[in-house]
Amino acid sequence: MSPPDPEALGRRAEAMIAELGAISAEPGRLVRLFLTPEHRRAADLVASWMRAAGLSVSEDALGTVRGRFGSAKQRLLIGSHIDTVIDAGQYDGPLGVIAGILAAEHFARTGADLPLGIDVLAFGDEEGSRFPATLASSLACAGAFKPETLLLKDARGIALGDALKAYGKNPADIPAAAYRRDDAAAYVEVHIEQGPVLESRNQPLGVVSSIIGQTFLLVEIFGEAGHAGTVPMLLRRDAMAGGAEAMLLAERIARDTRGEVVATVGRLTVEPGAANVIPGHVVLMIDMRSESDTARVQFVERFKTGCREIADRRHLGLTITPTREVPTTPCDPGLQQLMGQAIAAVEGEPQRLGSGAGHDGQAMAKLCPIGMLFVRCRGGISHNPMEYASPRDMGLAIVALTKFIERFNRG
């Protein structure tokens, strides 16, 4: 069989991404949530691609579709996710699944007798867009799924455990989804960068050094609702004004770190929410991320201290509740080196960079060493319908993944 052709592979990947991107719960925008009819259709399509590529297919108790090549006990795991955010782009997640399928197909078509087998994994719950949890399906593969997650409910009040049953799964089978540690040699993932670094440096591919840590804080501010026309400014306990100051505080502290920490307030609730009423209760969620756990922890403490000062000065009540704490997940140095060599073989010396977004690799790192390959995306745009990676870049990524598998199997 001739060597992989990046142009042909890129065109195939583009067509597959478009076909998967047409599966949505809403006309006019891409919405594909975990354990929905759309998830079922997407999983079935991915399974059909795996079979056509010469892989045997199974599906575990969390709905992860698994394409298997080779009979060796030890497996190289390659994967990503097929769920989306609301009004999503088509490349975040599916590219990694498709790249894994097309790379495994190369070895299946040649009848290669690899020392290590390949499992391509299509996870269903990376984004956390339906239930208030993320990485449920990859955590199950890693043997780290927490049973209490089954009790979490979506916006319609449906518990994850009940959604699994409606999807045709038995929650009692979840422990069987876990890989044995001795059987998982490594996990690798191909993903769009979701940022502008590769494009700014005119490089199509990059090696990920780590998946950065995250802290989510739920900040509640309690003031006193009052008439917008009758309460003097100096006598107000305006929760929204305090919330606005807290948001600007987070921005200022993050800028002071000169890029080491980023902070975002993406969700804000104001009550009672009337134009002529002073806000009495504000809830905001702040997302803080850094490749340095030390820098992130220091940021969190500075922010908490600043919020308390704001609340005291404005005579407001305040609670700060951590809702998510994820340490930085380093990528394995040996896998980074092999991935860099594979990329260099097709497109010159690659850039090394951290991932500012979360990935299934954070869960899989609880099982085995992980590595990631980033693909340039136009404008660094992601979680947006404008998300785009060129067929050429995707083709290069698939060829690099193929070369990585060859090097990894040579030990």
C-alpha positions in Angstrom: 0.0 0.0 0.0 1.3 3.5 -0.9 2.2 5.9 1.9 -0.6 8.0 3.2 -1.6 10.9 1.0 -2.3 14.0 3.1 -4.3 15.8 0.4 -6.6 12.8 0.0 -6.9 12.2 3.7 -7.7 15.9 4.3 -10.5 15.8 1.8 -11.9 12.6 3.3 -11.8 14.1 6.8 -13.5 17.3 5.6 -16.4 15.2 4.0 -16.8 13.1 7.2 -16.8 16.2 9.4 -19.5 17.7 7.3 -21.6 14.5 7.4 -21.3 14.3 11.2 -22.0 18.1 11.5 -25.3 17.7 9.8 -26.6 15.6 12.8 -28.1 18.2 15.1 -31.1 18.7 17.4 -31.9 22.1 15.9 -32.2 23.4 12.3 -29.7 26.1 11.5 -27.2 25.4 14.2 -25.2 22.5 15.6 -26.5 21.1 18.9 -25.6 17.5 19.7 -25.8 16.6 23.4 -24.9 13.5 25.4 -27.4 10.6 25.3 -29.9 12.3 23.0 -31.3 10.9 19.7 -28.7 13.0 17.9 -25.9 11.4 19.9 -27.3 8.0 18.9 -27.3 8.9 15.2 -23.8 10.3 15.5 -22.5 7.2 17.3 -24.1 4.9 14.7 -22.4 6.9 11.9 -19.0 6.7 13.6 -19.5 3.0 14.1 -20.2 2.6 10.4 -17.0 4.4 9.5 -15.0 2.2 11.9 -16.4 -1.0 10.3 -15.6 0.4 6.8 -12.1 1.1 7.9 -11.6 -2.6 8.9 -12.1 -2.2 12.7 -14.3 -4.3 15.0 -16.8 -2.2 16.8 -18.3 -2.2 20.3 -20.0 0.3 22.6 -19.6 0.6 26.4 -22.1 1.5 29.1 -21.5 5.2 28.8 -22.0 5.1 25.0 -18.3 5.4 24.0 -18.0 3.8 20.5 -14.8 1.7 20.3 -13.1 0.7 17.1 -10.5 -2.0 17.6 -7.6 -3.1 15.3 -5.2 -5.9 16.1 -5.3 -8.7 18.7 -2.4 -7.6 20.9 -3.4 -7.3 24.6 -1.7 -3.9 25.0 -3.6 -1.1 23.2 -2.7 2.4 22.0 -5.8 4.4 22.6 -6.7 7.2 20.2 -9.8 9.3 20.7 -11.9 12.4 21.2 -15.5 13.3 21.5 -18.6 13.6 19.4 -20.8 15.8 21.6 -21.0 19.6 21.1 -21.6 22.8 22.9 -24.7 24.8 22.0 -24.4 26.4 18.5 -21.1 24.6 17.9 -18.5 24.4 15.3 -18.0 21.1 13.4 -14.3 20.3 14.2 -14.0 20.4 18.0 -13.9 16.7 18.9 -15.0 15.0 15.7 -11.6 15.7 14.0 -9.8 13.6 16.6 -12.2 10.7 16.2 -12.0 10.8 12.4 -8.2 11.2 12.4 -8.0 8.1 14.6 -10.2 6.1 12.2 -8.3 7.1 9.1 -4.9 6.4 10.7 -6.1 3.0 12.0 -7.5 2.3 8.5 -4.0 2.6 7.1 -2.7 -0.2 9.2 -5.8 -2.3 8.7 -5.6 -2.0 4.9 -1.9 -3.0 4.9 -2.6 -6.0 7.3 0.1 -4.7 9.6 1.0 -7.0 12.5 1.6 -4.3 15.1 3.1 -5.2 18.5 0.4 -3.0 20.1 -3.2 -2.9 19.0 -5.1 0.3 18.3 -8.4 1.3 19.9 -10.2 4.4 18.4 -12.6 5.9 21.0 -15.5 8.2 20.3 -16.5 9.6 23.7 -19.9 11.2 24.2 -19.6 13.6 27.1 -16.6 16.0 26.9 -18.4 19.3 26.7 -20.7 18.9 29.7 -23.4 20.8 27.7 -26.3 18.6 29.0 -25.4 17.5 32.5 -23.4 19.5 35.1 -20.4 17.3 34.7 -17.7 16.7 32.0 -15.7 13.7 30.8 -18.1 11.1 32.1 -17.5 8.7 29.2 -13.7 9.0 29.3 -13.6 8.8 33.1 -15.4 5.5 32.7 -12.7 4.2 30.3 -10.1 5.3 32.8 -11.8 3.5 35.7 -12.4 6.8 37.5 -16.2 7.3 37.0 -17.9 8.4 40.2 -21.3 6.7 40.8 -22.8 9.9 42.2 -22.5 11.4 38.8 -25.5 9.3 37.8 -27.7 11.5 40.1 -26.9 14.7 38.2 -29.8 16.2 36.4 -30.1 18.1 33.1 -32.2 21.3 32.6 -35.3 19.2 32.2 -34.8 17.4 35.5 -33.6 14.1 33.9 -30.9 12.3 35.9 -27.9 11.0 34.0 -28.7 7.4 35.2 -32.2 7.6 33.8 -30.9 9.1 30.5 -28.5 6.1 30.2 -31.3 3.7 30.7 -33.4 5.5 28.0 -30.3 5.3 25.8 -30.4 1.5 26.2 -27.6 1.2 28.7 -27.3 -0.4 32.2 -25.5 1.8 34.7 -24.5 -1.4 36.5 -22.2 -2.2 33.6 -20.2 1.0 33.9 -17.2 -0.6 35.8 -16.8 -3.0 32.9 -16.0 0.0 30.6 -12.7 0.6 32.4 -9.4 -0.5 30.7 -6.9 -2.5 32.8 -3.8 -0.3 33.5 -1.6 -3.0 32.0 -3.6 -3.0 28.8 -3.5 0.7 28.1 0.0 1.7 26.7 -0.9 5.4 26.1 -3.7 7.7 25.0 -3.2 10.2 22.2 -5.6 12.8 20.8 -5.7 15.0 17.7 -7.6 18.2 18.2 -7.9 21.7 16.7 -5.9 24.2 18.8 -8.9 26.3 19.7 -6.5 29.2 19.9 -4.4 31.5 17.6 -0.8 30.5 18.4 -0.2 28.1 15.5 -1.8 30.4 13.0 0.2 33.4 14.3 3.4 31.4 13.7 2.3 29.9 10.4 2.6 26.3 11.6 -0.1 23.8 10.8 0.7 21.3 13.6 1.9 21.5 17.2 2.8 19.3 20.1 0.8 19.8 23.3 2.9 20.2 26.5 0.1 20.1 29.0 -3.6 20.6 29.4 -3.9 23.5 31.8 -5.5 23.5 35.2 -8.9 25.1 35.9 -10.8 26.5 38.8 -14.4 27.5 38.6 -15.8 29.7 41.4 -19.5 30.4 42.0 -19.7 33.9 43.4 -23.0 35.0 45.1 -23.4 38.6 46.1 -26.3 39.7 48.4 -27.5 43.3 48.5 -30.9 44.8 49.0 -33.5 45.3 46.2 -35.0 48.7 46.1 -36.8 51.3 44.0 -34.5 52.6 41.3 -35.8 56.2 41.7 -36.2 56.6 45.4 -33.1 55.1 47.1 -30.1 57.6 47.1 -26.9 56.3 45.6 -24.9 56.5 48.8 -27.5 54.4 50.7 -27.7 51.6 48.1 -26.6 48.0 48.6 -26.4 47.3 44.8 -25.4 43.6 44.3 -24.9 44.2 40.5 -22.5 47.1 41.1 -20.5 44.8 43.4 -20.6 42.0 40.8 -19.4 44.4 38.1 -16.5 45.4 40.3 -15.7 41.7 41.0 -15.6 41.0 37.3 -13.2 43.9 36.6 -11.1 42.8 39.5 -10.7 39.3 37.9 -9.8 41.0 34.6 -7.2 43.3 36.2 -5.5 40.5 38.3 -5.4 38.2 35.2 -3.8 41.0 33.1 -1.2 41.5 35.9 0.0 37.9 35.4 1.0 38.8 31.8 -0.6 35.8 30.2 0.1 33.2 32.9 -3.5 33.2 34.0 -6.7 33.8 32.1 -10.0 34.6 33.8 -13.5 34.7 32.3 -17.0 35.4 33.7 -19.3 33.8 31.2 -22.4 33.4 33.2 -24.2 36.1 35.2 -27.6 36.1 36.9 -29.2 39.3 38.2 -32.3 39.3 40.5 -35.0 40.5 40.5 -34.0 41.5 37.0 -36.3 44.4 36.5 -35.1 47.7 34.9 -36.5 49.8 37.6 -35.3 47.8 40.6 -31.9 47.9 42.3 -30.4 44.4 42.0 -30.6 42.5 45.3 -28.9 39.3 44.3 -26.2 38.5 41.7 -24.6 35.2 40.8 -21.6 34.9 38.6 -19.4 32.0 37.5 -15.7 32.7 37.1 -13.5 30.4 35.1 -9.7 30.7 35.9 -7.1 28.7 34.0 -3.3 28.5 33.9 -0.6 26.0 32.9 0.9 26.7 36.4 -1.0 25.3 39.3 0.9 27.6 41.6 0.0 30.7 39.6 -3.7 29.7 39.4 -3.9 29.1 43.2 -2.3 32.5 43.9 -4.8 34.1 41.5 -7.7 32.5 43.3 -6.6 33.7 46.7 -6.0 37.3 45.4 -9.5 37.3 43.8 -11.2 36.0 46.9 -9.5 38.6 49.1 -10.4 41.3 46.6 -14.1 40.2 46.5 -14.2 40.3 50.3 -12.9 43.9 50.3 -15.5 44.9 47.7 -18.3 43.3 49.8 -17.2 45.0 53.0 -16.9 48.4 51.4 -20.3 48.1 49.7 -22.0 46.4 52.7 -22.9 43.4 50.7 -23.1 39.7 51.6 -20.8 37.3 49.8 -20.3 33.6 49.3 -17.6 32.0 47.1 -18.0 28.3 46.3 -15.5 26.3 44.3 -17.5 24.1 41.8 -14.6 22.7 39.7 -11.0 22.2 40.5 -8.8 20.5 37.9 -5.0 20.4 38.2 -2.7 20.9 35.2 -2.3 17.6 33.3 1.1 17.3 31.8 1.6 15.4 28.6 4.1 12.6 28.8 7.6 13.8 27.7 8.3 10.6 25.7 5.1 10.9 23.8 5.8 14.6 23.2 9.1 13.7 21.7 7.7 11.0 19.5 4.9 13.3 18.3 7.4 16.0 17.6 9.4 13.6 15.5 6.3 12.4 13.6 5.3 16.0 12.8 8.8 16.9 11.8 8.8 14.1 9.3 5.8 15.7 7.4 6.0 19.4 8.1 9.1 20.7 9.8 9.9 21.2 13.5 6.7 21.7 15.4 5.7 24.3 18.0 5.1 23.2 21.5 2.3 24.8 23.4 -0.1 24.3 26.3 -3.8 23.6 25.8 -6.1 26.3 27.3 -9.1 24.1 26.9 -10.1 20.9 28.7 -9.9 17.5 26.9 -10.7 13.9 27.5 -7.0 13.4 28.0 -7.4 14.9 31.5 -9.5 11.8 32.4 -7.4 9.3 30.5 -4.3 10.5 32.3 -5.7 8.8 35.3 -5.2 5.5 33.4 -2.0 5.9 31.3 0.4 8.4 29.7 -1.2 10.9 27.4 -0.1 12.9 24.3 -1.8 15.4 22.1 -1.3 16.9 18.6 -2.8 20.3 17.8 -4.1 21.4 14.4 -4.2 25.0 13.3 -7.6 26.5 13.2 -8.6 29.7 11.4 -8.5 32.7 13.6 -8.2 30.6 16.6 -12.0 30.4 16.7 -13.7 27.5 18.5 -17.1 26.8 20.1 -18.5 28.8 17.3 -20.0 28.0 13.9 -17.0 29.8 12.3 -14.6 27.1 13.6 -12.5 25.8 10.7 -9.4 23.7 9.9 -8.2 23.3 6.3 -8.2 19.9 4.6 -4.5 20.3 4.1 -3.8 20.8 7.8 -6.1 17.9 8.7 -4.4 15.6 6.2 -1.0 16.5 7.6 -2.2 15.7 11.1 -3.5 12.3 10.0 -0.2 11.4 8.3 1.7 12.6 11.4 -0.5 10.5 13.6 0.2 7.5 11.4 3.9 8.1 11.7 3.6 8.5 15.4 1.9 5.1 15.6 4.7 3.5 13.6 7.3 5.1 16.0 5.4 4.2 19.1 5.1 0.5 18.0 8.9 0.4 17.3 9.3 1.2 21.0 
